[in-house]
Amino acid sequence: MRHVDLGVLDDPVLLFGGPYSNAQALGALFAAAQDRGIASHQMICTGDIVAYCGAPQRTTAMIRAMGCTVVAGNCEIQLGSGAADCGCGFEDGTACDLLSARWYGYAAQALSDADKIWMAARPDVISFNHQGARYAVVHGGVRDVARFVWEMSPESHFLDEWDTLEQQIGAVDHIIAGHCGIPFLKTTPRGQWINAGVIGMPPHDGRQQTRFALLDGGEVQFHRLSYDVEAAQADMTAAGLPEDCKTALRTGYWPSEDVLPAALRFGASAKG
């Protein structure tokens, strides 16, 4: 396990996940950070810089130029190691699995060797202190980077992650994670589990806006992020990517609910 400690970050910390090759959303996030006076060293990404959208190389270049801290997501690990698939944790043959094969193949060809080497060097865990509390940042889970941890996951899942993490880096007060794509704040017996959501794809709620989080004074607030959806769709068209994900950017609903817990599913009728 590669662990990087950032020291004390007492000023507001901007937390975000999953740019997903969406250069327009990432640009809008950087503008939001600038408006709030948040410097790059106060920005932390929970991984998956590259995924469903059409600008993997540009998005990676933007992240690297900004210099914000990035924890390794399954996409960074797989692309950095030259793996054959994204390692997203989808069941074989499901809609999510089939769609991922398309974008992953495109991204693997589009990224430079230097980008892949940089991805391979990302840490598995990041820690920092904020307003007297110690935070750890992971992607999905500690044992399994692609583990889906949802707000309604059993309490045992959170406690298992906590125990595994603390065996590696010592006691932490709160955990920040990503991967599942839907933001939430869960109070557990050990502390808060904070999922900042992702900025590259809507959180399956029927709105085009995506999400990021702000940690300020020990409090977490979620914010909506608007960006140029049509330009992001145009990048996907130019890349020859599936219509399903382009439609998701417009409708605010994911192409498939295969991976979602029942409580988070709308069904085809709700999405029109």
C-alpha positions in Angstrom: 0.0 0.0 0.0 1.4 3.4 -1.0 0.4 6.0 1.6 1.1 9.8 1.3 0.5 12.1 4.2 -0.2 15.8 3.3 0.2 17.2 6.7 -2.1 19.9 8.1 -4.7 21.3 5.7 -6.8 23.6 7.9 -8.1 25.9 5.1 -11.1 24.7 3.1 -10.4 21.4 1.2 -12.2 20.8 -2.1 -12.9 17.1 -2.5 -13.9 15.6 -5.9 -14.0 12.3 -7.7 -14.3 10.8 -11.2 -13.5 13.5 -13.8 -14.2 10.5 -16.1 -12.5 12.1 -19.2 -15.0 15.1 -19.0 -12.7 18.0 -19.6 -15.5 20.5 -19.5 -16.6 19.4 -16.0 -13.0 19.5 -14.8 -12.6 23.0 -16.2 -15.8 24.1 -14.4 -14.5 22.6 -11.2 -11.2 24.5 -11.4 -13.2 27.7 -12.0 -15.3 27.0 -8.9 -12.1 26.4 -6.9 -10.7 29.7 -8.1 -13.9 31.6 -7.2 -13.6 30.2 -3.7 -9.9 31.0 -3.4 -8.9 27.4 -3.0 -5.4 26.6 -4.1 -4.4 23.4 -5.9 -2.7 21.9 -2.7 -6.1 22.1 -1.0 -7.8 20.0 -3.7 -8.0 16.2 -3.5 -9.3 13.8 -6.2 -10.6 10.4 -5.2 -9.5 8.9 -8.5 -10.9 7.8 -11.9 -9.6 10.7 -13.9 -10.3 8.8 -17.1 -13.5 6.9 -17.9 -16.8 7.3 -19.8 -16.3 10.7 -21.6 -14.3 11.7 -24.7 -11.2 13.6 -23.6 -9.0 11.3 -21.6 -5.7 12.9 -22.6 -6.9 16.5 -22.1 -8.4 15.7 -18.8 -5.3 14.0 -17.6 -3.1 16.9 -18.8 -5.4 19.4 -16.9 -5.1 17.5 -13.6 -1.4 17.1 -13.9 -0.9 20.8 -14.8 -3.1 21.9 -11.8 -1.0 19.7 -9.4 -3.8 18.7 -7.1 -3.4 15.4 -5.2 -5.0 12.3 -6.7 -5.5 9.0 -5.0 -5.3 5.9 -7.2 -8.6 4.8 -8.6 -9.1 1.4 -10.3 -8.9 3.3 -13.7 -5.4 4.7 -12.8 -4.2 1.3 -11.6 -5.5 -0.6 -14.6 -4.3 1.9 -17.2 -1.0 2.4 -15.4 -0.3 -1.4 -15.4 -1.4 -2.0 -19.0 -4.3 -4.2 -17.9 -7.0 -5.3 -20.4 -10.0 -3.7 -18.7 -10.9 -1.0 -16.2 -11.3 -3.2 -13.2 -14.5 -1.3 -12.2 -16.0 -4.3 -10.4 -19.0 -4.7 -12.8 -20.3 -8.2 -13.4 -19.2 -9.8 -16.7 -21.7 -9.2 -19.5 -23.8 -6.5 -17.8 -24.5 -3.2 -19.5 -22.0 -1.4 -17.3 -19.3 -4.0 -18.2 -20.0 -3.7 -21.9 -20.0 0.1 -22.0 -16.8 0.2 -20.0 -15.0 -1.9 -22.5 -15.6 0.8 -25.2 -14.3 3.8 -23.3 -11.4 1.8 -21.7 -10.1 0.7 -25.1 -10.2 4.3 -26.4 -8.5 5.8 -23.4 -5.8 3.2 -23.4 -4.9 4.2 -26.9 -5.2 7.9 -26.4 -3.1 8.3 -23.3 0.7 8.7 -23.6 3.2 6.4 -21.9 4.1 9.3 -19.6 0.5 9.7 -18.5 0.3 6.0 -17.7 3.5 6.0 -15.7 2.2 9.0 -13.8 -1.1 7.2 -13.1 0.8 4.1 -11.9 2.6 6.2 -9.3 -0.5 7.5 -7.6 -0.9 6.6 -3.9 -3.4 4.1 -2.7 -4.2 6.1 0.5 -3.9 9.8 1.3 -4.1 11.2 4.8 -4.2 14.7 6.2 -5.2 16.6 9.3 -8.0 19.2 9.2 -9.1 21.3 12.2 -7.8 18.7 14.7 -9.1 15.6 13.0 -7.3 13.0 10.9 -8.8 12.1 7.5 -7.9 9.3 5.1 -8.8 9.2 1.4 -9.3 6.0 -0.5 -11.0 5.2 -3.8 -13.5 2.5 -3.3 -12.3 0.2 -0.5 -9.0 -0.5 1.2 -8.7 -4.2 0.4 -10.5 -3.8 -2.9 -10.1 -0.5 -4.7 -13.2 -1.2 -6.8 -15.5 -2.0 -3.8 -18.9 -0.3 -4.0 -19.7 1.2 -0.6 -23.1 2.9 -0.6 -24.9 5.0 2.0 -27.2 2.0 2.7 -24.4 -0.6 2.8 -24.4 -2.7 6.0 -22.6 -1.1 8.9 -20.2 -4.1 8.9 -18.9 -2.9 5.5 -17.9 0.5 6.9 -16.3 -1.1 10.1 -14.4 -3.6 8.0 -13.0 -0.8 5.9 -12.0 1.2 9.0 -10.3 -1.7 10.6 -8.3 -2.6 7.4 -7.3 1.0 6.9 -6.2 1.6 10.5 -4.1 -1.6 10.4 -2.1 0.1 7.6 -1.8 3.8 8.6 -3.0 4.1 12.2 -6.1 5.7 13.7 -8.3 8.0 11.5 -11.3 10.1 12.5 -13.0 10.2 9.1 -12.7 8.5 5.7 -13.2 10.1 2.3 -14.0 7.8 -0.6 -15.2 7.8 -4.2 -15.9 5.1 -6.9 -19.7 4.6 -6.5 -20.5 7.9 -8.2 -23.2 9.1 -5.8 -22.3 11.6 -3.0 -23.3 10.9 0.6 -22.3 11.6 4.2 -22.7 8.6 6.5 -22.2 8.8 10.3 -20.7 5.5 11.5 -19.7 4.3 15.0 -16.1 5.2 14.0 -16.6 8.6 12.3 -17.9 10.0 9.1 -17.7 8.3 5.8 -17.7 11.0 3.1 -18.2 10.3 -0.5 -17.7 13.4 -2.6 -19.4 12.0 -5.7 -18.0 12.5 -9.1 -17.8 15.5 -11.4 -17.8 13.7 -14.8 -21.2 12.1 -14.7 -24.5 13.1 -13.0 -25.4 11.1 -9.8 -28.4 9.4 -11.4 -30.9 12.0 -10.2 -32.3 13.4 -13.5 -30.2 16.5 -13.4 -27.3 17.4 -15.6 -25.3 19.0 -12.8 -22.6 16.8 -11.1 -21.2 17.1 -7.6 -18.2 18.0 -5.5 -17.7 18.5 -1.8 -16.1 21.2 0.4 -14.6 20.3 3.8 -14.5 23.5 5.8 -14.0 23.9 9.6 -14.7 20.2 10.0 -18.0 20.4 8.2 -18.8 18.9 4.8 -21.0 20.6 2.2 -22.0 19.2 -1.2 -22.2 21.5 -4.2 -23.7 21.2 -7.7 -21.4 21.7 -10.6 -22.7 23.0 -14.0 -20.6 22.7 -17.1 -20.9 22.7 -20.9 -22.7 19.4 -21.5 -23.0 19.8 -25.2 -19.2 20.3 -25.6 -18.6 17.2 -23.5 -21.0 15.2 -25.7 -19.2 16.5 -28.8 -15.9 15.1 -27.5 -17.6 11.7 -27.0 -19.0 11.8 -30.6 -15.6 12.6 -32.0 -14.1 9.7 -30.0 -16.8 7.3 -31.3 -18.0 6.4 -27.9 -21.5 4.9 -27.2 -24.6 7.0 -27.3 -25.7 5.6 -23.9 -23.2 7.7 -21.9 -23.8 10.8 -24.1 -27.5 10.5 -23.3 -26.7 10.1 -19.6 -25.0 13.5 -19.6 -28.1 15.1 -21.0 -30.8 13.3 -19.0 -29.0 12.9 -15.7 -29.7 9.2 -15.5 -27.1 6.5 -15.9 -27.3 4.1 -18.9 -27.9 1.1 -16.6 -28.9 0.5 -13.0 -27.1 -2.9 -12.8 -24.7 -1.8 -10.1 -27.1 0.2 -8.0 -28.8 -0.9 -4.8 -32.6 -1.2 -5.1 -33.1 1.9 -3.0 -31.3 4.0 -5.7 -33.0 2.7 -8.7 -35.7 4.6 -10.6 -36.6 2.1 -13.3 -37.1 2.7 -17.0 -40.5 4.3 -16.6 -39.2 7.0 -14.3 -36.5 8.0 -16.9 -38.9 8.2 -19.8 
